[in-house]
C-alpha cells in the first residue's frame, strides 16, 4: 500500500510539475540546493537517491536551463559546489505553490484528525528510514 501511495503521489506531483518543465527529481534537487547551497554532485545524488552519474546529468540540465550554477568548491578543487540561481528560485516558488495546491487536493477526502494521524505516521516512517548515526 505504501508503494502504491508513493507511486500515485509521485505521478500526481509529476503531472503538476510538467507545467514548469520539471521532473520530480529536478524539483527535489532545487528544494535541496535552495536549502543547502554548496552541496556537491555526489551529495545531491545521495539526497535524491540516484547515482552520481544520473545526478550529474540532471544537474547539467538544470544548469543549461539557468536554474543552478556549479562553482569550484572552496575546499576541494575536484568538487563543484551547486547553487540555485534567481531564475531557479523564482521557478521553484511557482512550482511549490502548484505542488501545495495538489497536495491539498489529495488530502481533501480526509478530516483533520485523519490528516494529523497520516502526517504523524509519515514523519515516523521518514525518521525511521534515516540511518542511525550512532
ABEGO torsion letter per residue (X at the ends): XAAAAAAAAAAAAAAAAAAAGBBAAAAAAAAAAAABBGBBAAAAAAAAGBBAAAAAAAAAAAAAAGABBBBBBAABAABBBBBBBAAAAAAAAAAAAAAAAAAAAAAAABBAAAAAAAAAAAAAAAAAABBBAX
